[in-house]
Amino acid sequence: MWTTDDIPDLSGKTALVTGANSGIGLATALHLARRGARVIMTARDRVRGQVAVERVKAAVPEGPGRKVELRILDLADLASVRALADGFDEPLDLLVNNAGVALIPRQTTADGFESQFGVNHLGHFALTGLLLPLLLERRPARVVTVSSDAHAMGRIDFDDLGLENGYGRLGGYSRSKLANMLFALELQRLAGDRLLSLVVHPGPTATSIIRPGAFTRPLAAFMRLTLKSPEKGALPSLYAATAPGVSGGLYVGPGPRVLTPAARARDEDVARRLWNASEELTGVRFTALAARP
Ligand SMILES: NC(=O)c1ccc[n+]([C@@H]2O[C@H](COP(=O)([O-])OP(=O)(O)OC[C@H]3O[C@@H](n4cnc5c(N)ncnc54)[C@H](OP(=O)(O)O)[C@@H]3O)[C@@H](O)[C@H]2O)c1
């Protein structure tokens, strides 16, 4: 079985992990740093982010080329996404679109999007598009998007992207995770051999996303005891991000092993429509993909 011991030497590589201050993102950042990558950890809260960076630095002493840095990124605000991208101007080998919210009450982002869709999908769509020129400077860079098997329950109604006609926490979450799947697979189709885009399902993992507010208190407490550790939950992301010889377009689940996306995640017409809608909503266009080198 593939383990973190199988992560190859990442010296000279630069990785950016969103939502790296806790859970699966923190474990992902830590193991990338341990194998020598320079890791940009993003967090929406400076204090939580700094605490996480110090944890990684304590576990993985910095060395030549091995650096861990904090950048502030609030995916619920496109101005924050643009600010991060504007302040970043070096080649990027790996982008891990990990951050997420789950099963939250109805909220809207700073730009007025339903929050689970806005944070989990649109924020990462915009971030990836804005960082794309830097990713394309590396061959082959990888984009790993953290989805969930909940995507199989998702449904995208293009006439109601704001979920105005009835909001359910699970419906909103599964829709956002279906959007993650459609995005990652369409990105691979559009990029061809210019980058690798993979999508992962961590499997049920004990993180702060499993909180009493999302489930009933007893269920959340029970789940915390039975779920796997963030380190195990990060294995699919780490495999997709680093295993040599993997193909783009794969969906990697716990194990890690390759899974088959639900049929609705493989619908190329829906993927194209979602892509176009996401470009309209965010104002971010993947122009670098239009031009063949
Ligand atoms: N845990 C599971 O069982 C499970 C299963 C399937 C999929 N996943 C997926 O795994 C990914 C990681 O989640 P996790 O389980 O590790 O949960 P987590 O510990 O709650 O981590 C989520 C991360 O996302 C960040 N985040 C939330 N809203 C954000 C925003 N507006 N802008 C920037 N960052 C934001 C959080 O920051 P704060 O600390 O500031 O909130 C946190 O760093 C998510 O995409 C989730 O959907 C998890």
The ligand as a Tripos MOL2 file, in Angstrom:
@<TRIPOS>MOLECULE
LIG
   48    52     1     0     0
SMALL
NO_CHARGES

@<TRIPOS>ATOM
      1 N1        -13.3780   15.4000    6.6140 N.am      1 LIG1
      2 C1        -14.0590   14.6300    5.7850 C.2       1 LIG1
      3 O1        -14.6480   13.6200    6.1940 O.2       1 LIG1
      4 C2        -14.1280   14.9660    4.3270 C.ar      1 LIG1
      5 C3        -14.7620   14.0680    3.4670 C.ar      1 LIG1
      6 C4        -14.8350   14.3760    2.1120 C.ar      1 LIG1
      7 C5        -14.2840   15.5550    1.6490 C.ar      1 LIG1
      8 N2        -13.6670   16.4060    2.5150 N.ar      1 LIG1
      9 C6        -13.0890   17.6440    1.9580 C.3       1 LIG1
     10 O2        -11.7820   17.8160    2.4720 O.3       1 LIG1
     11 C7        -11.4180   19.1930    2.3880 C.3       1 LIG1
     12 C8        -10.6990   19.6010    3.6640 C.3       1 LIG1
     13 O3        -11.6130   19.5780    4.7410 O.3       1 LIG1
     14 P1        -11.2390   19.0340    6.1930 P.3       1 LIG1
     15 O4        -12.0290   17.8090    6.4030 O.co2     1 LIG1
     16 O5         -9.7780   18.9980    6.3720 O.co2     1 LIG1
     17 O6        -11.9260   20.1550    7.1100 O.3       1 LIG1
     18 P2        -11.3050   21.3450    7.9850 P.3       1 LIG1
     19 O7        -10.3280   20.8400    8.9780 O.co2     1 LIG1
     20 O8        -12.4830   22.1140    8.4620 O.co2     1 LIG1
     21 O9        -10.5020   22.1850    6.8920 O.3       1 LIG1
     22 C9        -11.1470   23.0340    6.0060 C.3       1 LIG1
     23 C10       -10.1970   24.1690    5.6980 C.3       1 LIG1
     24 O10       -10.8470   25.0400    4.7660 O.3       1 LIG1
     25 C11       -10.7140   26.3660    5.2620 C.3       1 LIG1
     26 N3        -11.7510   27.2660    4.8050 N.ar      1 LIG1
     27 C12       -13.0660   27.2570    5.0960 C.ar      1 LIG1
     28 N4        -13.6650   28.3210    4.5270 N.ar      1 LIG1
     29 C13       -12.7040   29.0070    3.8610 C.ar      1 LIG1
     30 C14       -12.6780   30.2020    3.0990 C.ar      1 LIG1
     31 N5        -13.7880   30.9610    2.9430 N.pl3     1 LIG1
     32 N6        -11.5280   30.6100    2.5650 N.ar      1 LIG1
     33 C15       -10.3900   29.9080    2.7660 C.ar      1 LIG1
     34 N7        -10.3340   28.7840    3.4990 N.ar      1 LIG1
     35 C16       -11.4890   28.3460    4.0370 C.ar      1 LIG1
     36 C17       -10.7660   26.2030    6.7760 C.3       1 LIG1
     37 O11       -10.3060   27.3640    7.4240 O.3       1 LIG1
     38 P3        -10.8350   27.7480    8.9140 P.3       1 LIG1
     39 O12       -10.0460   26.8990    9.8570 O.co2     1 LIG1
     40 O13       -10.5350   29.1950    8.9990 O.co2     1 LIG1
     41 O14       -12.2930   27.4400    8.9590 O.co2     1 LIG1
     42 C18        -9.8460   25.0060    6.9330 C.3       1 LIG1
     43 O15        -8.5060   25.4110    6.8590 O.3       1 LIG1
     44 C19       -12.7160   19.9470    2.1050 C.3       1 LIG1
     45 O16       -12.7310   20.3360    0.7510 O.3       1 LIG1
     46 C20       -13.8020   18.9220    2.3660 C.3       1 LIG1
     47 O17       -14.9600   19.1360    1.5910 O.3       1 LIG1
     48 C21       -13.5760   16.1470    3.8440 C.ar      1 LIG1
@<TRIPOS>BOND
     1     1     2 1
     2     2     3 2
     3     2     4 1
     4     4     5 ar
     5     4    48 ar
     6     5     6 ar
     7     6     7 ar
     8     7     8 ar
     9     8     9 1
    10     8    48 ar
    11     9    10 1
    12     9    46 1
    13    10    11 1
    14    11    12 1
    15    11    44 1
    16    12    13 1
    17    13    14 1
    18    14    15 2
    19    14    16 1
    20    14    17 1
    21    17    18 1
    22    18    19 2
    23    18    20 1
    24    18    21 1
    25    21    22 1
    26    22    23 1
    27    23    24 1
    28    23    42 1
    29    24    25 1
    30    25    26 1
    31    25    36 1
    32    26    27 ar
    33    26    35 ar
    34    27    28 ar
    35    28    29 ar
    36    29    30 ar
    37    29    35 ar
    38    30    31 1
    39    30    32 ar
    40    32    33 ar
    41    33    34 ar
    42    34    35 ar
    43    36    37 1
    44    36    42 1
    45    37    38 1
    46    38    39 2
    47    38    40 1
    48    38    41 1
    49    42    43 1
    50    44    45 1
    51    44    46 1
    52    46    47 1
@<TRIPOS>SUBSTRUCTURE
     1 LIG1         1 GROUP 0 **** ****
